[in-house]
Amino acid sequence: MTAATLLTSDFETLPTLLRAHAAEQGAKLALVDEFGTISYATLDRIVDQVAAALQRDGVEQRTCVAICATPSINYSVVFLGALRAGCAATPLSPSATGESIAAMIRDSGAPIAFVDASTIGLLDGQSLSASLIDLDSPSFSAWLAPEGTKPADVTILPEDPFNVIYSSGTTGTPKGIVQSHAMRWAHIHRNSGAGFGDAVTMIATPLYSNTTLVTFLPTLGWGGTAVIMKKFDARRFLELAAAQRATHAMLVPVQYNRIMAVPDFDHFDLSAFRLKTCTSAPFSAALKADVVARWPGLLVEYYGMTEGGGTTMLVANANPTKLHSVGVPIDGHDIRLIDDDGNEVAPGDMGEVVGRSPAMMTGYHGRSDATRAAEWYDAEGRRYIRHGDVGRFDEDGFLILMDRKKDLIISGGFNIYPSDLEAVLAQHPDVADSTVVGVPSEAWGETPVGFYVARGEGSDPAAIMAWTNERLGKTQRLSALHQASELPRSAIGKVLKRELRDQLAKVPA
């Protein structure tokens, strides 16, 4: 069956699509990284070797296969080989501590974990439940099944686990989010109009992140080329994108900010770009406008969760007056807003975002209690996923996010949304980056405290705080403002507010 026919199916699998692309366009480049390239024919062959080696080693179908490494071709073939063996690819964050990585491996039950030079040392002295294979050493090639080996055929059902993605662990114990083959197939299938078949897609975020997979998987599913950056650098991104004639990219807001700030940005030839997307963190209206004005191609912002739920989409080029929003729900996605008692709020009112779609997690791996806590059911008994954000719909149906529900500050009985304060603080000419967190207060219950990174030398935190507070309501004003050399961020650009709160808690009163 041809790839084109497979892509019209109600359900198929990515390994089957890769086989079809190898047969039909075997010489076409599938993957590019800093060390080389690999065609679809070669990719299919090595994916077979990985799958056959996993089966040889007794790794059973639906078992997790852990990967904790920086992005590369070798990483990609292990991920895809695990799928062909019927296993669940389980990518882990290499920025986690060794203790956390070992804990996630144990939680997943993976009998084998693939690491590289950046992560193998982190696991020294840890109690490991899996054997390790180093992707950067000759032991990886030696581990592969002999060239030409075909794995035993497996039957993959729609409900079978495709991957398990662990939450960052910055807000507690990491939870394994199980995503099914049906979910991933729906995700690949729905991108029929995105032009991935002849795409050259820049992969500039980590492969353990759903942010990356939502672009990486459709690129391979439709037969495009993925250009993998081991580590993001704004100038190097522009150089690679121009050299490779890149057409697509998924980036997070902090990456857009750094790219647009490259002094000679306008000298790079980005004319081949057709689609740039963004997700995972707040994306300011001003930055969206700058990208639309100076970078060819569409800019589309998606709002959603790794767990699934509902997704909204904002086509920035077509909606210049809605750049403060995250767009409208995409077809087949139902998003509601509920109050603290689980009741839907009135039109125009704020509420917690819950969503339902074909792309929802099966649940958290081995955590039925956490799964139940993440679910909401409507009056008809339909299942939704809680997004954890507070927002409202405007009169045109565009969703405007206020904040993470857990980041809401309640001070003196008033609700304070950090994003409102951050929007004002960011306007000060001496502020390059900023955030606001809530900290305990005997007088008010909680009080807002700001952190900022200075733009240049000689900034005065007291003067910046006074300037900001003059522009805020009385109940919103910052009680303190701290200068930092940089804000702690996850690998996909989210500010790690818990780390900032922890820093404040350690400061003597």
C-alpha positions, 0 to 999 in steps of 0.5 A, a space after each residue: 500500500 502506498 504512503 498516500 493511501 495509508 495517510 487516508 486511513 482511519 488508523 495506521 502506524 508511523 513504522 508502516 508509513 516509514 516502510 512505505 516512504 523507504 520503498 517509494 522515495 528511498 534516496 530522499 533525506 529523512 534526517 540531518 544532524 551535525 554529523 551527517 544525513 540519513 535517507 529514508 531507505 537507510 532509516 528504515 533499515 536501521 529501524 529494523 535493526 533496532 527493533 530486531 535487537 530489542 526483540 532479541 534482548 527479550 523486550 516485550 511489546 508495550 514495554 517502555 524503552 527509555 532514551 535520555 540523550 541530546 537530539 541526534 540521528 541515533 536518538 531518532 532511530 532508537 525512538 522509531 525502532 522501539 515503535 516498530 518493535 511494538 514498544 513505547 518510546 520513553 524519552 527522558 529529559 537529560 537536564 534532570 538530575 541523575 537521581 530523577 532520571 533513575 527514578 523515571 526509568 524505574 517508574 517506566 519499567 524500562 529494561 533498557 535505557 539509551 544514553 549519550 556522553 551528556 547523560 551517562 555520567 549523571 547515572 554514575 552511582 545511581 541504583 539502576 533498573 535498566 541496562 545502559 547503551 551509549 549512543 555515542 560509543 561503538 557499543 551502540 553499533 555492536 548492540 544493533 542486530 546485523 544489517 539486513 535483519 528483519 524484526 518479527 511482525 507485531 500487531 499494533 492496536 490503536 490503544 497501544 502506547 506509542 510513547 510515555 512522556 514524563 512531566 518535567 518534575 519541577 512541580 513535584 514527582 514526574 508523572 509518565 503521560 501515556 499517549 496512544 498510537 491512535 492519538 499520534 495517528 490522529 495528530 499525523 493525519 490531521 496535518 494533511 494541509 500543513 505541507 509536511 510532505 516536501 518540508 524541510 523542518 528545523 528541529 530545535 527543541 529536545 526530542 523528549 518534549 511533546 512540543 518537538 514531537 508535534 512537528 517531528 512526527 508529522 514531518 517523518 509521517 508525511 515524508 519530509 526532512 527533519 534537520 536536528 539541532 543538538 543544542 539551540 543557538 539563535 545564530 546557528 539556527 539562522 545559518 542552518 535554516 538558510 543553508 537547508 532552505 528550511 520550510 517549517 519550524 516549531 519554536 518556543 517563545 524564548 527562541 523566537 525572542 533570541 532569533 529576532 534579537 540577532 543583530 543581522 537577522 534581516 540578512 539571512 535568506 529565510 524566504 523558503 519558510 512556509 510555516 512557523 509554529 509556537 507553543 509551550 509558553 506565553 508568547 507576547 503580542 509584540 513578539 508575534 507582531 515582530 515575527 509576522 512583520 520580518 519573517 516570511 511564512 505563516 506564524 501559527 500559535 498552538 495552545 494545548 497540553 502534553 496530556 491532550 485535552 483541547 487545542 486552540 490555534 491562532 493564525 497570527 498573520 490573519 488575526 493582527 487584532 487578536 495577538 493577545 489571545 491563543 486563538 480558537 479551538 481547532 476542528 474536533 476540539 471542545 474547550 470549556 471553562 469551569 469554576 472551582 466547583 466544576 460548573 461551567 461559567 457564564 459566557 465572558 467569565 473567567 474559568 479553568 480551561 478543560 478540553 476534549 479531543 481525539 488527542 488525549 492521553 490514556 492516563 498517567 503511567 501507574 498513577 490512576 489517582 493522578 489521572 482521575 485528578 486531571 479529568 473532568 466530566 460534563 453532564 453527558 459523562 464525556 471526559 475532558 482533561 483539566 489544562 490547569 490554566 485560567 482564561 476567558 473567551 472574548 466575544 469572537 470566541 478567541 481564548 485569552 489566557 490569564 495564568 496557570 491556576 497554581 500560579 494565581 496569587 490571592 492577596 488580601 482576598 483579591 485574585 492577582 494574575 502574575 501575567 498582568 504584572 509581567 506585561 507591565 514590568 516587561 514594558 520598562 526599557 531596562 527590563 530584558 526578561 521578567 516574571 512574577 511569583 507569589 510568596 507567603 505573607 503574614 499580612 496578605 496571605 500572599 504577595 507578588 514578588 518580581 524578578 527581572 534580567 536587566 537590559 544593559 548595565 546600571 539598572 535600579 531595581 527600586 526605580 523599576 519597581 516604583 515605575 511598575 507599581 505606578 502602572 498597576 492597581 493598588 491590590 496588584 503592586 509588587 512587594 519586592 523586585 529582584 535582579 537576576 543574571 537569568 531566569 531559570 527555564 526548562 529546555 522548552 522555555 518555561 520559566 521555572 517559578 518554583 525554583 524562584 519561590 524556593 530561592 526566596 524561601 531560603 533567604 533569611 528573614 
